């Protein structure tokens, strides 16, 4: 049976510290996402974008967290709640949702929707851990908090954040792959959790194939499928220059494709997102084009 894919745009930059990432969904579409997915053997439907008011029209402190700082918390809740419903509706309709960011805060919506009526695992391909909370975040930017939010870590265990908790996601089925930039509180949060984490050093020592195979084994153990969160800053900036928080020493072009090809072979992909593509910082739409290629690999594109 041909896999059905539903594209969901979430053009938000509420969670980021640099402007432009809200144009990511348009850039990815312009790079030929739909045709690439269809060439990979899927039936693709673009459901359009969520309605997201411009940042300039909103007050970043209109809704303050119970403690700490979380900029544009009200707006993030509104976007992620709407995205969660669209993700869940897509799965109910037999389609695999592919969310396009926007900044990484949209992952809250993807995870909540995907885990609404199922137990899921998650693989987080990212340079960063995204395990901060409003009281540990040095910036208050929610794109550094989505995994902590979905897992109910620290501040996010409070009732005020019920909307952000993915009830069907357990930390024991979450894997971070390719870490290379963590602050002290984030590092402690990862150590104190049941999350599995692989740094770039692990990839250097073991190779991307072994690391991703282990990640898939953890994420799929006893679950109904996996969510893949692909932050384009996971790749080295020489390969993916158009991201807001680049960190040197990321994975190569071929390592990234191999990882996505392994996801496709697993047959367990339930939902996915592509985030943090910033056309303002890109070169000739290179990063958006790369995200299209990687999505095609994740959905089954093969050489032979």
C-alpha atoms as an extended CHARMM CRD file, in Angstrom:
* protein
*
       304  EXT
         1         1  UNK       CA              0.0000000000        0.0000000000        0.0000000000  PROA      1               0.0000000000
         2         2  UNK       CA              1.3120000000        3.4640000000       -0.8670000000  PROA      2               0.0000000000
         3         3  UNK       CA              2.1070000000        5.5340000000        2.1980000000  PROA      3               0.0000000000
         4         4  UNK       CA              0.0260000000        8.6810000000        2.4710000000  PROA      4               0.0000000000
         5         5  UNK       CA              1.7850000000       11.8150000000        3.7040000000  PROA      5               0.0000000000
         6         6  UNK       CA              0.0480000000       14.9640000000        4.8830000000  PROA      6               0.0000000000
         7         7  UNK       CA              2.1600000000       18.1590000000        4.9590000000  PROA      7               0.0000000000
         8         8  UNK       CA              1.3110000000       20.5620000000        7.7860000000  PROA      8               0.0000000000
         9         9  UNK       CA              2.9270000000       23.9970000000        7.8430000000  PROA      9               0.0000000000
        10        10  UNK       CA              3.6000000000       25.7560000000       11.1470000000  PROA      10              0.0000000000
        11        11  UNK       CA              5.2420000000       29.0570000000       10.1640000000  PROA      11              0.0000000000
        12        12  UNK       CA              6.2010000000       30.3180000000       13.5980000000  PROA      12              0.0000000000
        13        13  UNK       CA              9.2670000000       31.9950000000       15.0270000000  PROA      13              0.0000000000
        14        14  UNK       CA              7.8270000000       32.6450000000       18.4890000000  PROA      14              0.0000000000
        15        15  UNK       CA             10.2850000000       30.2270000000       20.0700000000  PROA      15              0.0000000000
        16        16  UNK       CA             13.4320000000       31.3920000000       18.2960000000  PROA      16              0.0000000000
        17        17  UNK       CA             15.9530000000       34.1400000000       18.9580000000  PROA      17              0.0000000000
        18        18  UNK       CA             16.5240000000       35.0940000000       15.3060000000  PROA      18              0.0000000000
        19        19  UNK       CA             13.9040000000       36.1990000000       12.7960000000  PROA      19              0.0000000000
        20        20  UNK       CA             13.2050000000       34.4270000000        9.5180000000  PROA      20              0.0000000000
        21        21  UNK       CA             12.5140000000       30.8510000000       10.5390000000  PROA      21              0.0000000000
        22        22  UNK       CA              8.7830000000       31.4720000000       10.0570000000  PROA      22              0.0000000000
        23        23  UNK       CA              9.5130000000       31.4080000000        6.3270000000  PROA      23              0.0000000000
        24        24  UNK       CA             10.8780000000       27.8770000000        6.5770000000  PROA      24              0.0000000000
        25        25  UNK       CA              7.6940000000       26.0980000000        5.4170000000  PROA      25              0.0000000000
        26        26  UNK       CA              7.5310000000       28.2390000000        2.2620000000  PROA      26              0.0000000000
        27        27  UNK       CA             11.2170000000       27.6540000000        1.5140000000  PROA      27              0.0000000000
        28        28  UNK       CA             10.8740000000       23.9020000000        1.9580000000  PROA      28              0.0000000000
        29        29  UNK       CA              7.8400000000       23.7560000000       -0.2950000000  PROA      29              0.0000000000
        30        30  UNK       CA              9.6030000000       25.9130000000       -2.8870000000  PROA      30              0.0000000000
        31        31  UNK       CA             12.4860000000       23.4240000000       -2.8490000000  PROA      31              0.0000000000
        32        32  UNK       CA             10.1050000000       20.7630000000       -4.2010000000  PROA      32              0.0000000000
        33        33  UNK       CA              8.9440000000       18.8430000000       -1.1460000000  PROA      33              0.0000000000
        34        34  UNK       CA              5.6940000000       17.4580000000       -2.5790000000  PROA      34              0.0000000000
        35        35  UNK       CA              7.2510000000       16.2230000000       -5.8180000000  PROA      35              0.0000000000
        36        36  UNK       CA             10.1970000000       14.6840000000       -3.9370000000  PROA      36              0.0000000000
        37        37  UNK       CA              7.8720000000       12.7680000000       -1.6280000000  PROA      37              0.0000000000
        38        38  UNK       CA              5.7910000000       11.5400000000       -4.5410000000  PROA      38              0.0000000000
        39        39  UNK       CA              8.9730000000       10.4370000000       -6.3370000000  PROA      39              0.0000000000
        40        40  UNK       CA              9.8110000000        8.4780000000       -3.1850000000  PROA      40              0.0000000000
        41        41  UNK       CA              6.6020000000        6.5000000000       -3.6810000000  PROA      41              0.0000000000
        42        42  UNK       CA              4.1920000000        8.3080000000       -1.3760000000  PROA      42              0.0000000000
        43        43  UNK       CA              0.8070000000        9.8810000000       -1.9770000000  PROA      43              0.0000000000
        44        44  UNK       CA              1.3020000000       13.4440000000       -0.7930000000  PROA      44              0.0000000000
        45        45  UNK       CA             -1.3110000000       16.0040000000        0.2640000000  PROA      45              0.0000000000
        46        46  UNK       CA             -0.3690000000       19.5100000000        1.3700000000  PROA      46              0.0000000000
        47        47  UNK       CA             -2.8860000000       20.6720000000        3.9750000000  PROA      47              0.0000000000
        48        48  UNK       CA             -1.4700000000       24.2040000000        4.0570000000  PROA      48              0.0000000000
        49        49  UNK       CA             -0.3080000000       26.3080000000        6.9760000000  PROA      49              0.0000000000
        50        50  UNK       CA             -1.6950000000       27.0070000000       10.3950000000  PROA      50              0.0000000000
        51        51  UNK       CA             -2.8050000000       30.5980000000       10.8590000000  PROA      51              0.0000000000
        52        52  UNK       CA              0.0150000000       32.1930000000       12.8330000000  PROA      52              0.0000000000
        53        53  UNK       CA             -0.1390000000       35.9220000000       13.6890000000  PROA      53              0.0000000000
        54        54  UNK       CA              3.0650000000       37.8290000000       13.1170000000  PROA      54              0.0000000000
        55        55  UNK       CA              5.3720000000       38.2060000000       16.0980000000  PROA      55              0.0000000000
        56        56  UNK       CA              5.1270000000       42.0060000000       15.8670000000  PROA      56              0.0000000000
        57        57  UNK       CA              1.3960000000       41.7730000000       16.5460000000  PROA      57              0.0000000000
        58        58  UNK       CA              1.8470000000       39.9330000000       19.8330000000  PROA      58              0.0000000000
        59        59  UNK       CA              3.2160000000       40.6670000000       23.3070000000  PROA      59              0.0000000000
        60        60  UNK       CA              5.9430000000       38.1650000000       24.2970000000  PROA      60              0.0000000000
        61        61  UNK       CA              4.9550000000       38.4930000000       27.9660000000  PROA      61              0.0000000000
        62        62  UNK       CA              1.1730000000       38.3620000000       27.5790000000  PROA      62              0.0000000000
        63        63  UNK       CA              1.0710000000       34.9940000000       29.3410000000  PROA      63              0.0000000000
        64        64  UNK       CA              3.7280000000       34.4830000000       31.9770000000  PROA      64              0.0000000000
        65        65  UNK       CA              4.7280000000       31.0060000000       33.1600000000  PROA      65              0.0000000000
        66        66  UNK       CA              4.1960000000       30.0610000000       36.8200000000  PROA      66              0.0000000000
        67        67  UNK       CA              7.9580000000       30.5160000000       37.2640000000  PROA      67              0.0000000000
        68        68  UNK       CA             10.8920000000       31.5420000000       35.1190000000  PROA      68              0.0000000000
        69        69  UNK       CA             10.6880000000       32.9440000000       31.6120000000  PROA      69              0.0000000000
        70        70  UNK       CA              9.0410000000       31.6240000000       28.4470000000  PROA      70              0.0000000000
        71        71  UNK       CA              8.6380000000       34.2050000000       25.6920000000  PROA      71              0.0000000000
        72        72  UNK       CA              5.4280000000       34.0870000000       23.6120000000  PROA      72              0.0000000000
        73        73  UNK       CA              4.0580000000       31.2930000000       25.7850000000  PROA      73              0.0000000000
        74        74  UNK       CA              0.4360000000       32.1060000000       24.8890000000  PROA      74              0.0000000000
        75        75  UNK       CA              1.2050000000       32.0660000000       21.1760000000  PROA      75              0.0000000000
        76        76  UNK       CA              3.2110000000       28.8570000000       21.4340000000  PROA      76              0.0000000000
        77        77  UNK       CA              0.3280000000       27.1720000000       23.2530000000  PROA      77              0.0000000000
        78        78  UNK       CA             -2.1450000000       28.2990000000       20.5990000000  PROA      78              0.0000000000
        79        79  UNK       CA              0.0060000000       27.0900000000       17.6950000000  PROA      79              0.0000000000
        80        80  UNK       CA              0.9650000000       23.7880000000       19.3050000000  PROA      80              0.0000000000
        81        81  UNK       CA             -2.5970000000       22.9720000000       20.3770000000  PROA      81              0.0000000000
        82        82  UNK       CA             -3.8330000000       23.5510000000       16.8230000000  PROA      82              0.0000000000
        83        83  UNK       CA             -0.9480000000       21.5340000000       15.3650000000  PROA      83              0.0000000000
        84        84  UNK       CA             -1.5770000000       18.6690000000       17.7890000000  PROA      84              0.0000000000
        85        85  UNK       CA             -5.1500000000       18.4010000000       16.5360000000  PROA      85              0.0000000000
        86        86  UNK       CA             -4.0200000000       18.3660000000       12.8930000000  PROA      86              0.0000000000
        87        87  UNK       CA             -1.3660000000       15.7420000000       13.5750000000  PROA      87              0.0000000000
        88        88  UNK       CA             -3.8580000000       13.5150000000       15.3950000000  PROA      88              0.0000000000
        89        89  UNK       CA             -6.4660000000       13.9960000000       12.6480000000  PROA      89              0.0000000000
        90        90  UNK       CA             -3.8940000000       13.0580000000        9.9920000000  PROA      90              0.0000000000
        91        91  UNK       CA             -3.0010000000        9.8270000000       11.7630000000  PROA      91              0.0000000000
        92        92  UNK       CA             -6.6850000000        9.0000000000       12.2640000000  PROA      92              0.0000000000
        93        93  UNK       CA             -7.1690000000        9.4820000000        8.5100000000  PROA      93              0.0000000000
        94        94  UNK       CA             -4.3830000000        7.0170000000        7.7320000000  PROA      94              0.0000000000
        95        95  UNK       CA             -1.7970000000        9.6220000000        6.7270000000  PROA      95              0.0000000000
        96        96  UNK       CA              1.6590000000       10.2500000000        8.1360000000  PROA      96              0.0000000000
        97        97  UNK       CA              1.9020000000       13.8930000000        9.2410000000  PROA      97              0.0000000000
        98        98  UNK       CA              5.0040000000       15.8360000000        8.1900000000  PROA      98              0.0000000000
        99        99  UNK       CA              5.1170000000       19.1470000000       10.0410000000  PROA      99              0.0000000000
       100       100  UNK       CA              7.2060000000       21.9920000000        8.6470000000  PROA      100             0.0000000000
       101       101  UNK       CA              8.6590000000       24.5710000000       11.0090000000  PROA      101             0.0000000000
       102       102  UNK       CA              9.1010000000       27.1990000000       11.9810000000  PROA      102             0.0000000000
       103       103  UNK       CA             11.1780000000       26.9270000000       15.1000000000  PROA      103             0.0000000000
       104       104  UNK       CA             11.5340000000       23.7760000000       17.1740000000  PROA      104             0.0000000000
       105       105  UNK       CA              8.8140000000       24.7560000000       19.6510000000  PROA      105             0.0000000000
       106       106  UNK       CA              6.3140000000       23.2720000000       17.1760000000  PROA      106             0.0000000000
       107       107  UNK       CA              7.5590000000       19.8140000000       18.2170000000  PROA      107             0.0000000000
       108       108  UNK       CA              5.3580000000       20.1380000000       21.2960000000  PROA      108             0.0000000000
       109       109  UNK       CA              2.3160000000       20.0420000000       19.0430000000  PROA      109             0.0000000000
       110       110  UNK       CA              3.6890000000       17.2340000000       16.8860000000  PROA      110             0.0000000000
       111       111  UNK       CA              4.4510000000       15.0330000000       19.8830000000  PROA      111             0.0000000000
       112       112  UNK       CA              1.1940000000       15.7290000000       21.7130000000  PROA      112             0.0000000000
       113       113  UNK       CA             -0.8130000000       14.9280000000       18.5950000000  PROA      113             0.0000000000
       114       114  UNK       CA              1.1450000000       11.8230000000       17.6630000000  PROA      114             0.0000000000
       115       115  UNK       CA              0.9770000000       10.4550000000       21.2230000000  PROA      115             0.0000000000
       116       116  UNK       CA             -2.6770000000       11.2840000000       21.8240000000  PROA      116             0.0000000000
       117       117  UNK       CA             -4.0400000000        7.7660000000       21.3850000000  PROA      117             0.0000000000
       118       118  UNK       CA             -0.8720000000        5.6750000000       21.2520000000  PROA      118             0.0000000000
       119       119  UNK       CA              2.3990000000        4.9380000000       22.9480000000  PROA      119             0.0000000000
       120       120  UNK       CA              5.1570000000        6.3870000000       20.7940000000  PROA      120             0.0000000000
       121       121  UNK       CA              8.9180000000        6.6840000000       20.7620000000  PROA      121             0.0000000000
       122       122  UNK       CA             10.8630000000        9.6970000000       19.5440000000  PROA      122             0.0000000000
       123       123  UNK       CA             14.2510000000       10.2260000000       17.9210000000  PROA      123             0.0000000000
       124       124  UNK       CA             15.5960000000       13.7520000000       18.2480000000  PROA      124             0.0000000000
       125       125  UNK       CA             18.1940000000       14.5460000000       15.5840000000  PROA      125             0.0000000000
       126       126  UNK       CA             19.6080000000       17.8020000000       16.9270000000  PROA      126             0.0000000000
       127       127  UNK       CA             22.7650000000       19.5780000000       18.0130000000  PROA      127             0.0000000000
       128       128  UNK       CA             20.8960000000       20.6540000000       21.1520000000  PROA      128             0.0000000000
       129       129  UNK       CA             19.0600000000       18.7700000000       23.8790000000  PROA      129             0.0000000000
       130       130  UNK       CA             15.9330000000       20.9760000000       24.0310000000  PROA      130             0.0000000000
       131       131  UNK       CA             15.5400000000       19.9190000000       27.6640000000  PROA      131             0.0000000000
       132       132  UNK       CA             15.4540000000       23.3670000000       29.2550000000  PROA      132             0.0000000000
       133       133  UNK       CA             12.4760000000       24.6750000000       31.2090000000  PROA      133             0.0000000000
       134       134  UNK       CA             11.3180000000       28.2330000000       31.9350000000  PROA      134             0.0000000000
       135       135  UNK       CA             13.3780000000       28.2690000000       35.1460000000  PROA      135             0.0000000000
       136       136  UNK       CA             16.5630000000       26.8430000000       33.5980000000  PROA      136             0.0000000000
       137       137  UNK       CA             16.5200000000       28.4850000000       30.1690000000  PROA      137             0.0000000000
       138       138  UNK       CA             19.0950000000       31.2660000000       29.8450000000  PROA      138             0.0000000000
       139       139  UNK       CA             17.0610000000       32.9410000000       27.0830000000  PROA      139             0.0000000000
       140       140  UNK       CA             13.4020000000       32.1140000000       27.6840000000  PROA      140             0.0000000000
       141       141  UNK       CA             13.1510000000       30.9150000000       24.0740000000  PROA      141             0.0000000000
       142       142  UNK       CA             10.7740000000       27.9590000000       23.8900000000  PROA      142             0.0000000000
       143       143  UNK       CA             12.6020000000       26.3180000000       20.9760000000  PROA      143             0.0000000000
       144       144  UNK       CA             15.0670000000       25.1240000000       23.6260000000  PROA      144             0.0000000000
       145       145  UNK       CA             12.2950000000       23.4980000000       25.6930000000  PROA      145             0.0000000000
       146       146  UNK       CA             10.0400000000       21.2690000000       23.5510000000  PROA      146             0.0000000000
       147       147  UNK       CA             11.3560000000       17.8780000000       24.6320000000  PROA      147             0.0000000000
       148       148  UNK       CA             11.2260000000       18.8270000000       28.3130000000  PROA      148             0.0000000000
       149       149  UNK       CA              7.6900000000       20.1050000000       27.7750000000  PROA      149             0.0000000000
       150       150  UNK       CA              6.4710000000       16.9530000000       26.0560000000  PROA      150             0.0000000000
       151       151  UNK       CA              8.0140000000       14.7500000000       28.7740000000  PROA      151             0.0000000000
       152       152  UNK       CA              6.7360000000       16.8770000000       31.6630000000  PROA      152             0.0000000000
       153       153  UNK       CA             10.2200000000       17.5910000000       33.0100000000  PROA      153             0.0000000000
       154       154  UNK       CA             10.6190000000       20.0130000000       35.9310000000  PROA      154             0.0000000000
       155       155  UNK       CA              8.3610000000       23.0500000000       35.5450000000  PROA      155             0.0000000000
       156       156  UNK       CA              6.4420000000       21.2480000000       32.8220000000  PROA      156             0.0000000000
       157       157  UNK       CA              5.0050000000       18.7730000000       35.3350000000  PROA      157             0.0000000000
       158       158  UNK       CA              2.6860000000       21.5030000000       36.6240000000  PROA      158             0.0000000000
       159       159  UNK       CA             -0.9790000000       21.5190000000       35.6350000000  PROA      159             0.0000000000
       160       160  UNK       CA             -0.5410000000       24.7970000000       33.7650000000  PROA      160             0.0000000000
       161       161  UNK       CA              1.4000000000       22.8680000000       31.1330000000  PROA      161             0.0000000000
       162       162  UNK       CA             -1.0040000000       19.9680000000       30.5790000000  PROA      162             0.0000000000
       163       163  UNK       CA             -1.4050000000       21.1660000000       26.9860000000  PROA      163             0.0000000000
       164       164  UNK       CA              2.3190000000       20.5660000000       26.3740000000  PROA      164             0.0000000000
       165       165  UNK       CA              2.6120000000       17.0410000000       27.8120000000  PROA      165             0.0000000000
       166       166  UNK       CA              2.6130000000       14.1100000000       25.3700000000  PROA      166             0.0000000000
       167       167  UNK       CA              0.8230000000       11.5000000000       27.4510000000  PROA      167             0.0000000000
       168       168  UNK       CA              1.8020000000        8.5650000000       25.2470000000  PROA      168             0.0000000000
       169       169  UNK       CA              5.5050000000        9.3930000000       25.2060000000  PROA      169             0.0000000000
       170       170  UNK       CA              7.7830000000        7.8730000000       27.8310000000  PROA      170             0.0000000000
       171       171  UNK       CA             11.3550000000        9.0590000000       28.3800000000  PROA      171             0.0000000000
       172       172  UNK       CA             12.5850000000        5.4670000000       28.1060000000  PROA      172             0.0000000000
       173       173  UNK       CA             11.5990000000        5.5620000000       24.4170000000  PROA      173             0.0000000000
       174       174  UNK       CA             13.2400000000        8.9180000000       23.6410000000  PROA      174             0.0000000000
       175       175  UNK       CA             16.6530000000        9.1150000000       21.9890000000  PROA      175             0.0000000000
       176       176  UNK       CA             18.7690000000       12.1940000000       21.3460000000  PROA      176             0.0000000000
       177       177  UNK       CA             21.2070000000       11.7430000000       18.4730000000  PROA      177             0.0000000000
       178       178  UNK       CA             24.1530000000       13.9910000000       17.6250000000  PROA      178             0.0000000000
       179       179  UNK       CA             24.3310000000       16.2640000000       20.6770000000  PROA      179             0.0000000000
       180       180  UNK       CA             27.1620000000       18.7680000000       20.7760000000  PROA      180             0.0000000000
       181       181  UNK       CA             25.8270000000       21.8830000000       22.5310000000  PROA      181             0.0000000000
       182       182  UNK       CA             24.3190000000       21.6360000000       26.0360000000  PROA      182             0.0000000000
       183       183  UNK       CA             24.2250000000       23.9760000000       29.0000000000  PROA      183             0.0000000000
       184       184  UNK       CA             24.7800000000       22.6910000000       32.5480000000  PROA      184             0.0000000000
       185       185  UNK       CA             21.1200000000       22.4780000000       33.5880000000  PROA      185             0.0000000000
       186       186  UNK       CA             20.2110000000       20.7050000000       30.3690000000  PROA      186             0.0000000000
       187       187  UNK       CA             23.0340000000       18.2200000000       30.8430000000  PROA      187             0.0000000000
       188       188  UNK       CA             21.7940000000       17.5060000000       34.3640000000  PROA      188             0.0000000000
       189       189  UNK       CA             18.2120000000       17.0730000000       33.1440000000  PROA      189             0.0000000000
       190       190  UNK       CA             19.3110000000       14.4790000000       30.5980000000  PROA      190             0.0000000000
       191       191  UNK       CA             21.3590000000       12.5880000000       33.1930000000  PROA      191             0.0000000000
       192       192  UNK       CA             18.4230000000       12.6240000000       35.6180000000  PROA      192             0.0000000000
       193       193  UNK       CA             15.9590000000       11.2870000000       33.0410000000  PROA      193             0.0000000000
       194       194  UNK       CA             15.4610000000        7.9390000000       31.3150000000  PROA      194             0.0000000000
       195       195  UNK       CA             16.2430000000        9.5270000000       27.9430000000  PROA      195             0.0000000000
       196       196  UNK       CA             18.9830000000        7.8660000000       25.8780000000  PROA      196             0.0000000000
       197       197  UNK       CA             21.5360000000       10.3240000000       24.4940000000  PROA      197             0.0000000000
       198       198  UNK       CA             24.2550000000        9.9810000000       21.8670000000  PROA      198             0.0000000000
       199       199  UNK       CA             26.7210000000       12.7980000000       21.2860000000  PROA      199             0.0000000000
       200       200  UNK       CA             28.7090000000       13.5230000000       18.1590000000  PROA      200             0.0000000000
       201       201  UNK       CA             31.6120000000       11.7620000000       19.8770000000  PROA      201             0.0000000000
       202       202  UNK       CA             29.5260000000        8.5750000000       19.9310000000  PROA      202             0.0000000000
       203       203  UNK       CA             28.8990000000        8.9570000000       16.2100000000  PROA      203             0.0000000000
       204       204  UNK       CA             32.5990000000        9.6110000000       15.5900000000  PROA      204             0.0000000000
       205       205  UNK       CA             33.6200000000        6.5130000000       17.5540000000  PROA      205             0.0000000000
       206       206  UNK       CA             30.8850000000        4.0730000000       16.5310000000  PROA      206             0.0000000000
       207       207  UNK       CA             29.6340000000        5.3620000000       13.1960000000  PROA      207             0.0000000000
       208       208  UNK       CA             26.2180000000        6.7510000000       12.3530000000  PROA      208             0.0000000000
       209       209  UNK       CA             24.7720000000        3.3810000000       11.3250000000  PROA      209             0.0000000000
       210       210  UNK       CA             25.3470000000        1.6950000000       14.6930000000  PROA      210             0.0000000000
       211       211  UNK       CA             24.1150000000        4.7110000000       16.6490000000  PROA      211             0.0000000000
       212       212  UNK       CA             20.9010000000        5.0610000000       14.6430000000  PROA      212             0.0000000000
       213       213  UNK       CA             20.2300000000        1.3270000000       14.7800000000  PROA      213             0.0000000000
       214       214  UNK       CA             20.4800000000        1.4910000000       18.5810000000  PROA      214             0.0000000000
       215       215  UNK       CA             18.3050000000        4.6000000000       18.6420000000  PROA      215             0.0000000000
       216       216  UNK       CA             15.6190000000        2.8430000000       16.6150000000  PROA      216             0.0000000000
       217       217  UNK       CA             15.7210000000       -0.1640000000       18.9360000000  PROA      217             0.0000000000
       218       218  UNK       CA             15.1430000000        2.0740000000       21.9660000000  PROA      218             0.0000000000
       219       219  UNK       CA             12.4500000000        4.2110000000       20.3290000000  PROA      219             0.0000000000
       220       220  UNK       CA             10.4600000000        1.2710000000       18.9640000000  PROA      220             0.0000000000
       221       221  UNK       CA             10.5780000000       -0.9470000000       22.0750000000  PROA      221             0.0000000000
       222       222  UNK       CA              6.9390000000       -1.5560000000       23.0040000000  PROA      222             0.0000000000
       223       223  UNK       CA              5.6540000000        1.4320000000       21.0290000000  PROA      223             0.0000000000
       224       224  UNK       CA              3.1220000000        1.9140000000       18.2440000000  PROA      224             0.0000000000
       225       225  UNK       CA              5.5530000000        3.8900000000       16.1040000000  PROA      225             0.0000000000
       226       226  UNK       CA              8.0820000000        6.6880000000       16.3050000000  PROA      226             0.0000000000
       227       227  UNK       CA              8.1720000000       10.4240000000       15.8760000000  PROA      227             0.0000000000
       228       228  UNK       CA             11.2540000000       11.8110000000       14.1450000000  PROA      228             0.0000000000
       229       229  UNK       CA             12.2420000000       15.3730000000       14.9340000000  PROA      229             0.0000000000
       230       230  UNK       CA             14.8510000000       16.6740000000       12.5060000000  PROA      230             0.0000000000
       231       231  UNK       CA             16.4190000000       20.0000000000       13.3830000000  PROA      231             0.0000000000
       232       232  UNK       CA             18.5530000000       21.0840000000       10.4550000000  PROA      232             0.0000000000
       233       233  UNK       CA             21.2360000000       22.3630000000       12.8340000000  PROA      233             0.0000000000
       234       234  UNK       CA             21.9630000000       18.6750000000       13.4500000000  PROA      234             0.0000000000
       235       235  UNK       CA             24.0480000000       18.8640000000       10.2970000000  PROA      235             0.0000000000
       236       236  UNK       CA             27.3340000000       20.6720000000       10.0870000000  PROA      236             0.0000000000
       237       237  UNK       CA             26.9060000000       24.3650000000        9.1060000000  PROA      237             0.0000000000
       238       238  UNK       CA             29.0340000000       23.8010000000        6.0240000000  PROA      238             0.0000000000
       239       239  UNK       CA             26.2370000000       21.5360000000        4.7860000000  PROA      239             0.0000000000
       240       240  UNK       CA             23.2300000000       23.3320000000        6.2790000000  PROA      240             0.0000000000
       241       241  UNK       CA             24.0870000000       27.0310000000        6.6340000000  PROA      241             0.0000000000
       242       242  UNK       CA             20.5250000000       28.3480000000        6.9050000000  PROA      242             0.0000000000
       243       243  UNK       CA             19.7990000000       27.7060000000       10.5880000000  PROA      243             0.0000000000
       244       244  UNK       CA             19.5010000000       30.0680000000       13.5200000000  PROA      244             0.0000000000
       245       245  UNK       CA             21.7630000000       28.2920000000       16.0060000000  PROA      245             0.0000000000
       246       246  UNK       CA             24.5750000000       26.6450000000       14.0030000000  PROA      246             0.0000000000
       247       247  UNK       CA             27.1630000000       24.5540000000       15.8500000000  PROA      247             0.0000000000
       248       248  UNK       CA             30.3270000000       23.3410000000       14.1770000000  PROA      248             0.0000000000
       249       249  UNK       CA             31.1030000000       19.6320000000       14.0950000000  PROA      249             0.0000000000
       250       250  UNK       CA             27.7370000000       18.2490000000       12.9760000000  PROA      250             0.0000000000
       251       251  UNK       CA             26.9220000000       15.2520000000       10.8290000000  PROA      251             0.0000000000
       252       252  UNK       CA             27.8120000000       15.1290000000        7.1660000000  PROA      252             0.0000000000
       253       253  UNK       CA             25.4910000000       15.0420000000        4.1900000000  PROA      253             0.0000000000
       254       254  UNK       CA             25.8740000000       11.2900000000        3.7670000000  PROA      254             0.0000000000
       255       255  UNK       CA             25.5720000000       10.5370000000        7.4900000000  PROA      255             0.0000000000
       256       256  UNK       CA             22.2740000000       12.4120000000        7.5600000000  PROA      256             0.0000000000
       257       257  UNK       CA             20.9390000000       10.5060000000        4.5790000000  PROA      257             0.0000000000
       258       258  UNK       CA             22.0310000000        7.1860000000        6.0360000000  PROA      258             0.0000000000
       259       259  UNK       CA             20.1520000000        8.0100000000        9.2500000000  PROA      259             0.0000000000
       260       260  UNK       CA             16.9540000000        8.8730000000        7.3640000000  PROA      260             0.0000000000
       261       261  UNK       CA             17.2960000000        5.7660000000        5.1970000000  PROA      261             0.0000000000
       262       262  UNK       CA             17.4630000000        3.6910000000        8.3980000000  PROA      262             0.0000000000
       263       263  UNK       CA             14.2670000000        5.3670000000        9.6200000000  PROA      263             0.0000000000
       264       264  UNK       CA             12.5580000000        4.4310000000        6.3570000000  PROA      264             0.0000000000
       265       265  UNK       CA             13.7380000000        0.8140000000        6.5330000000  PROA      265             0.0000000000
       266       266  UNK       CA             12.3880000000        0.4520000000       10.0640000000  PROA      266             0.0000000000
       267       267  UNK       CA              8.8180000000        0.9030000000        8.8240000000  PROA      267             0.0000000000
       268       268  UNK       CA              7.9300000000        2.5210000000       12.1690000000  PROA      268             0.0000000000
       269       269  UNK       CA              7.6870000000        6.2010000000       11.1990000000  PROA      269             0.0000000000
       270       270  UNK       CA              4.4470000000        7.5790000000       12.6450000000  PROA      270             0.0000000000
       271       271  UNK       CA              5.0730000000       11.3100000000       12.3900000000  PROA      271             0.0000000000
       272       272  UNK       CA              7.8930000000       13.6940000000       11.5450000000  PROA      272             0.0000000000
       273       273  UNK       CA              8.8880000000       17.3320000000       11.5210000000  PROA      273             0.0000000000
       274       274  UNK       CA             11.5180000000       19.4500000000        9.7900000000  PROA      274             0.0000000000
       275       275  UNK       CA             12.4430000000       22.5410000000       11.7980000000  PROA      275             0.0000000000
       276       276  UNK       CA             14.7310000000       25.5580000000       12.0790000000  PROA      276             0.0000000000
       277       277  UNK       CA             15.2310000000       26.2060000000        8.3550000000  PROA      277             0.0000000000
       278       278  UNK       CA             15.8840000000       29.9420000000        8.1270000000  PROA      278             0.0000000000
       279       279  UNK       CA             15.8840000000       31.2590000000        4.5320000000  PROA      279             0.0000000000
       280       280  UNK       CA             17.2000000000       34.6400000000        5.6610000000  PROA      280             0.0000000000
       281       281  UNK       CA             20.4360000000       32.9660000000        6.7490000000  PROA      281             0.0000000000
       282       282  UNK       CA             20.5680000000       30.4090000000        3.9360000000  PROA      282             0.0000000000
       283       283  UNK       CA             22.5700000000       30.3530000000        0.7140000000  PROA      283             0.0000000000
       284       284  UNK       CA             20.5280000000       29.7830000000       -2.4670000000  PROA      284             0.0000000000
       285       285  UNK       CA             17.8770000000       27.8520000000       -0.4640000000  PROA      285             0.0000000000
       286       286  UNK       CA             20.4940000000       25.1700000000        0.1560000000  PROA      286             0.0000000000
       287       287  UNK       CA             19.2600000000       24.1600000000        3.6070000000  PROA      287             0.0000000000
       288       288  UNK       CA             15.6260000000       23.9510000000        2.5210000000  PROA      288             0.0000000000
       289       289  UNK       CA             16.6530000000       21.8040000000       -0.4490000000  PROA      289             0.0000000000
       290       290  UNK       CA             18.6230000000       19.5460000000        1.8640000000  PROA      290             0.0000000000
       291       291  UNK       CA             15.6260000000       19.1610000000        4.1600000000  PROA      291             0.0000000000
       292       292  UNK       CA             13.5700000000       18.0320000000        1.1580000000  PROA      292             0.0000000000
       293       293  UNK       CA             16.1760000000       15.4150000000        0.2590000000  PROA      293             0.0000000000
       294       294  UNK       CA             16.3030000000       14.1110000000        3.8210000000  PROA      294             0.0000000000
       295       295  UNK       CA             12.5150000000       13.9270000000        4.0780000000  PROA      295             0.0000000000
       296       296  UNK       CA             12.4390000000       11.9040000000        0.8670000000  PROA      296             0.0000000000
       297       297  UNK       CA             14.9960000000        9.4980000000        2.3280000000  PROA      297             0.0000000000
       298       298  UNK       CA             12.9570000000        9.1460000000        5.5140000000  PROA      298             0.0000000000
       299       299  UNK       CA              9.8790000000        8.2850000000        3.4700000000  PROA      299             0.0000000000
       300       300  UNK       CA             11.5940000000        5.6530000000        1.3950000000  PROA      300             0.0000000000
       301       301  UNK       CA             13.5950000000        7.1510000000       -1.4630000000  PROA      301             0.0000000000
       302       302  UNK       CA             16.1410000000        4.5940000000       -2.6290000000  PROA      302             0.0000000000
       303       303  UNK       CA             19.0380000000        4.5090000000       -5.0470000000  PROA      303             0.0000000000
       304       304  UNK       CA             18.2210000000        0.9860000000       -6.2720000000  PROA      304             0.0000000000
